[in-house]
Structures are given as C-alpha cells and as structure tokens.
C-alpha cells in the first residue's frame, strides 16, 4: 500500500468556517478542488462520522474519502516520560489507515478519518515557547540523552498527514532550529517526500515493525513491512534519527519464530550507519472492549488474535474504558523472551523500553 492514491481520495471536506479563513485552511481546500465542502460547527461533533454504529459498514470508505478541517483550540504539551518527554499539541488526529488495534478510533468513535488543524502558526508558536522554557536538559533519560523529545504525532500518522498539508513539514523545520529539543513520531507509511526536508538530526522517525503475518492481518492500508525496512537507510542519510517501534507484539502460536524472522530481515536490510544509531521501543498489545465490538462488524478475523481471553486480563483505564492486556507474570516472560531475541539477533539495537 505504497501508492497514496489508494489511501486517500478526498471527496468530502467537513469544514469549520474559522479554519477555512486561515492561510493553511485555504491551502488544504485548494489541494482538493473537486471535494464537496460541508460546513460544520465543530470538528468534534459530526454525527454522520462519529458515534454512529452503522458507520462500521463504511469504515474504510470514510477513511479514504473524508477529511475534516478544523481549528485546534486547546494548546498544551503533556508530560510523557517514556517514548517522549512531552506530547506536543497535535496538528491532526485520526488516520486514513485502518490498523485493527489502533486506539485512536476510541477517542471520537468509529471510523475517525483525518482531522487536520489549520491554525499551524499558533501550534508552532506554542511549541517554540514551551521548548524555550525548558532550557537545557539537566540529565539523560530513556527518551534521549541530551534533547527534550516532543512527540508530534500521538493521534495520527505524520507521514500520511504530510500528504494532506504542510503542517508536519513546518514542525520538522521548526525543530531544526531548537538546539535543546527534537521532534519524534511513529509511522507505518513510507512518504519519501520527507527525504527533501533537511531535518538536521532534530527529528526522530520511528518506523513501526511487526512480523509480516501480523501486518497482513492487522496493519490495514499501511506500507508493507519490507518497504518500511528498505526506507530506513535513506531516511538516516537524509538527516533523520531513525528508530524502530516493535509494535504491537501479538502473542499467538509461532509468534517468537516470526519475530526472529523479522529481526533477521531488519539486520539484512539496513547498513552500518543506520545500525550505529538504531534504538527500539517494544510494545506488547493492549486491546479495548469497545474496539473489539467495532472490529467484529468490519474485520472479525483480526479479533482471533487480538481478543484472547485465555491470555489476557482486564484493566480499566483512567477514562473508564475497559482494556485487555496479557496477564501479569505471563507478560513478563513474553517480554523477556523477545528482548533476549532482539539482543541476540540485533545486538546493536538498543532497547529504549519494553512493556
């Protein structure tokens, strides 16, 4: 799924009037001149997109054909402390891809196509001021030894967002000039347009990798795993810091053998320069009861491996949702087995954290 025309074919844009008046909003509307415009009060409340359970029958079509254009009203940088020091205010949320385990649909309900925010100047200004207030990082941590790390794509895929607007490019260029901070985002979409952006080592791209058997079933509408691995050397050469996300790790029959195959594929597929700077985040599957029910309506085969009551335990999240994850004790053994495998097959790949 490397052809962007197969992923997005925008035919309807839901527009907040204030967003349409901003320069970035006008650019986005001009980029899709044939799309129908539907005026909305708020990007949060679009009944025909969000909260209508009948939309599950149009899950992929909505993601491909709909775009929401809004204004980001709340600007905050939330502390994180694991993958990044801070979660930057988002320039977009939702996604045109359709990974069966993704938590983002739970935020608005059902298909949740891309929402892009037009007030990019407000967002970049806030990030710049926030980074300036932090000053020099006082000590290394698992996020980075020197820089404050800002995740700029918590609720979307920035590589795909960059096909909609220049918001992501504006942030990458901003961080080029912030000496004490760097941007970071995970992606499952190879967008080679980013190779021309000259990030100067101040943006970390984390290519998400999982065994091909899992990717074929679960990573719907994403770039193939082989294409993601093949892009790593080129992105390192272009000035990005490139890490990998081993995520999600799905426990099933033969899972560890398939991970060994993936790690050998990675080892064979990247050069010395990429290996010298490589690090990984290892994230085992967490699933959600509501998303499980939605998936049964459009992709039930995925739930054969995602919903495993025989292996999982229930945990209620801070917002009251019921999530499932691998049972305590068992999960510790799974984590140990995979991290030992990573250290054996790709010893140069530093594991930043595993959970």
VMD Tcl script that draws the C-alpha trace (Angstrom):
set ca {
  {0.00 0.00 0.00}
  {2.71 2.47 -1.01}
  {0.60 4.36 -3.56}
  {-1.01 7.31 -1.71}
  {-3.85 7.40 -4.23}
  {-5.00 4.07 -2.85}
  {-5.11 5.50 0.68}
  {-6.67 8.94 0.25}
  {-9.15 10.09 -2.37}
  {-10.73 13.08 -0.65}
  {-14.28 13.70 -1.90}
  {-15.87 15.46 1.06}
  {-14.30 18.00 3.43}
  {-16.09 18.90 6.67}
  {-15.02 22.49 7.36}
  {-15.15 24.75 10.38}
  {-15.66 28.27 8.95}
  {-12.80 29.70 11.02}
  {-10.42 27.08 9.59}
  {-11.41 27.94 6.03}
  {-10.34 31.55 6.59}
  {-6.80 30.71 7.68}
  {-3.92 30.50 5.17}
  {-3.31 26.82 5.87}
  {-7.00 26.09 5.58}
  {-7.15 27.78 2.20}
  {-4.12 25.77 1.04}
  {-5.74 22.49 2.05}
  {-9.04 23.32 0.36}
  {-7.16 24.27 -2.81}
  {-5.29 20.96 -2.73}
  {-8.57 19.08 -3.18}
  {-10.51 21.32 -5.59}
  {-13.11 18.70 -6.55}
  {-14.13 17.83 -2.99}
  {-17.55 18.75 -1.65}
  {-17.47 21.20 1.29}
  {-19.75 20.61 4.28}
  {-19.82 23.39 6.88}
  {-19.68 22.15 10.48}
  {-19.86 23.78 13.88}
  {-17.09 21.74 15.46}
  {-14.64 19.09 14.32}
  {-15.56 17.15 17.48}
  {-19.23 16.80 16.58}
  {-20.06 15.40 13.16}
  {-22.94 12.94 13.62}
  {-22.55 11.25 10.24}
  {-18.90 10.42 11.06}
  {-18.71 9.90 14.81}
  {-20.79 7.85 17.18}
  {-23.00 6.22 14.54}
  {-22.53 2.49 14.80}
  {-23.87 1.94 11.28}
  {-20.70 3.61 10.01}
  {-18.78 0.42 10.70}
  {-20.06 -0.83 7.35}
  {-18.30 2.14 5.67}
  {-15.19 2.08 7.87}
  {-12.54 2.14 5.14}
  {-14.53 4.23 2.67}
  {-14.93 7.05 5.19}
  {-11.20 6.99 5.96}
  {-10.33 7.22 2.28}
  {-12.83 9.82 1.16}
  {-13.50 12.14 4.13}
  {-11.36 14.92 5.57}
  {-12.14 17.23 8.49}
  {-10.65 20.74 8.61}
  {-10.75 22.43 11.98}
  {-9.04 24.73 14.47}
  {-7.09 23.37 17.43}
  {-8.43 25.25 20.43}
  {-6.56 23.72 23.38}
  {-2.79 24.01 23.20}
  {-0.89 22.02 25.79}
  {2.29 19.95 25.93}
  {1.57 16.99 28.20}
  {4.42 15.28 30.06}
  {5.01 11.75 28.84}
  {8.34 10.37 30.00}
  {8.53 7.10 28.09}
  {8.58 7.49 24.31}
  {8.95 11.27 24.58}
  {9.36 13.90 27.27}
  {6.27 15.75 26.06}
  {3.29 15.17 23.79}
  {3.07 18.27 21.62}
  {-0.31 19.76 20.72}
  {-1.46 17.82 17.69}
  {-1.68 19.26 14.21}
  {-4.01 16.41 13.21}
  {-5.86 13.43 14.59}
  {-7.43 10.36 13.06}
  {-5.97 8.39 10.18}
  {-6.73 7.12 6.70}
  {-5.07 3.82 7.52}
  {-7.07 1.22 9.45}
  {-4.90 -0.79 11.84}
  {-7.23 -3.14 13.70}
  {-5.69 -2.49 17.13}
  {-5.44 1.32 16.91}
  {-6.67 3.19 19.99}
  {-7.39 6.46 18.12}
  {-10.92 5.47 16.92}
  {-11.97 5.22 20.54}
  {-11.49 8.97 21.01}
  {-14.24 10.07 18.61}
  {-15.92 6.82 17.70}
  {-15.98 4.61 14.67}
  {-14.12 5.43 11.50}
  {-12.38 8.66 12.62}
  {-10.82 9.90 9.36}
  {-8.07 12.52 9.31}
  {-8.83 15.82 11.02}
  {-6.22 18.46 10.20}
  {-5.87 21.73 12.10}
  {-5.41 24.94 10.14}
  {-4.02 27.19 12.91}
  {-0.50 25.84 12.49}
  {1.08 29.20 13.39}
  {-0.50 29.05 16.85}
  {0.70 25.47 17.34}
  {4.29 26.07 16.24}
  {4.45 29.25 18.32}
  {3.28 27.40 21.40}
  {5.79 24.58 20.88}
  {8.66 27.01 20.38}
  {7.83 28.90 23.57}
  {7.37 25.69 25.55}
  {10.73 24.32 24.41}
  {12.44 27.62 25.24}
  {11.07 27.46 28.80}
  {12.61 24.03 29.36}
  {16.17 25.21 28.78}
  {18.94 22.62 28.63}
  {18.02 19.08 29.58}
  {19.61 18.52 33.01}
  {20.30 14.79 32.69}
  {19.90 11.91 30.22}
  {16.75 9.80 30.36}
  {15.26 6.96 28.33}
  {13.74 9.47 25.88}
  {17.08 10.97 24.85}
  {20.49 11.63 26.41}
  {20.53 15.35 25.53}
  {17.38 16.71 23.88}
  {13.87 17.26 25.13}
  {11.78 14.99 22.89}
  {8.35 16.13 21.65}
  {6.03 13.56 20.10}
  {4.27 15.43 17.31}
  {2.06 12.55 16.11}
  {0.37 10.92 19.09}
  {-3.08 10.74 17.47}
  {-2.22 10.47 13.78}
  {0.46 9.29 11.36}
  {2.60 12.28 10.41}
  {3.96 10.69 7.21}
  {0.43 10.38 5.90}
  {-0.63 13.77 7.30}
  {2.14 15.29 5.19}
  {0.21 14.29 2.07}
  {-2.68 16.48 3.26}
  {-0.89 19.65 4.37}
  {2.47 21.23 5.20}
  {1.82 21.13 8.96}
  {4.31 18.33 9.62}
  {6.97 19.96 7.48}
  {6.54 23.21 9.42}
  {7.22 21.35 12.68}
  {10.22 19.46 11.31}
  {11.70 22.75 10.10}
  {10.92 24.41 13.44}
  {12.79 21.78 15.45}
  {15.81 22.14 13.19}
  {16.42 25.47 14.96}
  {15.63 24.42 18.54}
  {19.00 23.21 19.88}
  {17.71 21.62 23.09}
  {14.75 19.72 21.61}
  {13.80 17.30 18.87}
  {10.57 16.11 17.28}
  {9.52 12.47 17.17}
  {6.75 10.46 15.56}
  {5.93 6.84 14.75}
  {4.81 5.85 11.27}
  {3.59 2.92 9.20}
  {3.51 4.89 5.97}
  {6.59 5.48 3.83}
  {6.43 9.01 2.40}
  {9.62 9.74 0.53}
  {8.71 13.41 0.15}
  {10.08 13.78 3.68}
  {13.58 12.97 2.41}
  {13.87 16.50 0.99}
  {13.16 18.31 4.25}
  {16.72 18.52 5.69}
  {15.81 17.88 9.36}
  {19.39 18.25 10.54}
  {19.17 15.39 13.02}
  {16.43 17.11 15.01}
  {13.55 14.78 14.09}
  {13.30 11.14 15.13}
  {11.19 8.88 12.91}
  {10.13 5.59 14.47}
  {9.19 3.03 11.83}
  {6.72 0.58 13.34}
  {7.61 -3.03 12.56}
  {5.80 -6.27 13.23}
  {6.05 -9.72 11.60}
  {4.57 -9.91 8.13}
  {2.00 -12.48 9.24}
  {0.61 -9.99 11.77}
  {0.97 -6.98 9.48}
  {-1.02 -8.65 6.71}
  {-3.90 -9.30 9.10}
  {-3.77 -6.19 11.30}
  {-1.90 -3.32 9.59}
  {-4.63 -2.49 7.09}
  {-3.84 0.08 4.35}
  {-0.26 0.63 5.53}
  {3.09 0.43 3.74}
  {4.44 -3.14 3.58}
  {6.96 -4.13 6.25}
  {9.66 -4.69 3.60}
  {9.11 -1.16 2.28}
  {9.43 0.32 5.78}
  {12.73 -1.50 6.37}
  {14.02 -0.52 2.92}
  {13.37 3.15 3.75}
  {15.47 3.25 6.93}
  {18.87 3.80 5.31}
  {17.50 6.56 3.07}
  {15.95 8.44 6.00}
  {19.17 8.19 8.02}
  {21.11 9.52 5.03}
  {18.60 12.40 4.72}
  {19.39 13.57 8.26}
  {16.72 11.91 10.37}
  {17.35 9.94 13.50}
  {15.63 6.63 12.79}
  {14.42 4.25 15.47}
  {12.02 1.33 15.26}
  {8.87 0.51 17.18}
  {8.42 -3.23 17.61}
  {4.71 -2.84 17.97}
  {2.28 -4.29 18.60}
  {3.72 -7.56 19.82}
  {0.91 -10.09 19.46}
  {1.26 -13.40 21.30}
  {-0.01 -16.36 19.25}
  {1.25 -19.72 18.03}
  {4.65 -19.23 16.42}
  {4.94 -15.58 17.44}
  {8.56 -15.73 18.61}
  {9.73 -17.58 15.49}
  {8.10 -14.92 13.32}
  {9.80 -12.17 15.32}
  {13.15 -13.88 14.74}
  {12.45 -13.82 11.01}
  {11.59 -10.11 11.16}
  {14.74 -9.27 13.11}
  {16.90 -11.10 10.58}
  {15.10 -9.20 7.80}
  {15.90 -5.93 9.59}
  {19.53 -6.92 10.14}
  {19.97 -7.79 6.48}
  {18.08 -4.74 5.24}
  {19.95 -1.81 6.84}
  {23.53 -0.58 6.69}
  {26.20 0.26 9.24}
  {25.22 3.92 9.59}
  {21.62 3.05 10.44}
  {22.68 0.29 12.83}
  {25.01 2.61 14.71}
  {22.13 4.91 15.74}
  {19.27 2.41 15.98}
  {17.12 2.03 19.08}
  {13.77 0.39 19.69}
  {10.59 0.66 21.66}
  {8.95 -2.71 22.36}
  {5.20 -2.50 22.97}
  {3.00 -5.51 23.60}
  {-0.62 -5.44 22.52}
  {-3.26 -3.65 24.56}
  {-6.77 -4.02 23.19}
  {-10.11 -2.43 24.04}
  {-13.53 -3.98 24.54}
  {-15.40 -1.32 22.53}
  {-12.95 -1.54 19.63}
  {-13.30 -5.32 19.75}
  {-17.03 -4.93 19.17}
  {-16.46 -2.48 16.30}
  {-13.93 -4.79 14.65}
  {-16.43 -7.66 14.72}
  {-18.51 -5.55 12.35}
  {-15.86 -4.99 9.69}
  {-12.80 -7.20 10.28}
  {-13.69 -10.11 12.59}
  {-10.66 -12.22 11.60}
  {-8.40 -9.71 13.36}
  {-10.13 -10.46 16.64}
  {-8.98 -14.08 16.50}
  {-5.54 -12.85 17.61}
  {-6.40 -9.51 19.27}
  {-9.13 -10.72 21.62}
  {-7.71 -13.63 23.63}
  {-9.49 -14.06 26.98}
  {-7.37 -17.15 27.58}
  {-4.21 -14.98 27.59}
  {-5.45 -11.56 28.67}
  {-6.67 -9.76 31.76}
  {-8.95 -6.75 32.05}
  {-7.67 -3.35 33.14}
  {-9.87 -0.28 33.43}
  {-8.14 2.82 32.05}
  {-8.16 6.28 33.63}
  {-11.08 7.33 31.41}
  {-13.15 4.33 32.46}
  {-12.68 2.24 29.31}
  {-12.15 -1.49 29.63}
  {-8.85 -2.60 28.12}
  {-7.27 -6.02 27.95}
  {-3.59 -6.88 28.08}
  {-1.54 -10.01 28.60}
  {-1.71 -11.43 32.10}
  {0.76 -10.29 34.72}
  {3.51 -12.84 35.10}
  {2.97 -14.32 31.66}
  {3.63 -10.96 30.06}
  {6.92 -10.64 31.93}
  {8.05 -13.92 30.40}
  {6.96 -12.80 26.93}
  {8.87 -9.53 27.28}
  {12.00 -11.32 28.46}
  {11.87 -13.81 25.59}
  {11.54 -11.11 22.94}
  {14.15 -8.76 24.39}
  {16.63 -11.63 24.62}
  {15.93 -12.43 20.97}
  {16.48 -8.79 19.96}
  {19.77 -8.66 21.84}
  {20.93 -11.86 20.15}
  {19.93 -11.12 16.54}
  {20.38 -7.31 16.50}
  {22.78 -6.59 19.40}
  {23.41 -3.05 18.12}
  {19.73 -2.15 18.56}
  {19.40 -0.52 21.96}
  {16.06 -1.23 23.64}
  {14.82 2.06 25.00}
  {11.96 0.44 26.88}
  {9.78 -2.67 26.69}
  {6.37 -3.21 28.22}
}
mol new
graphics top color blue
foreach p $ca { graphics top sphere $p radius 0.5 }
foreach p [lrange $ca 0 end-1] q [lrange $ca 1 end] { graphics top cylinder $p $q radius 0.2 }
display resetview
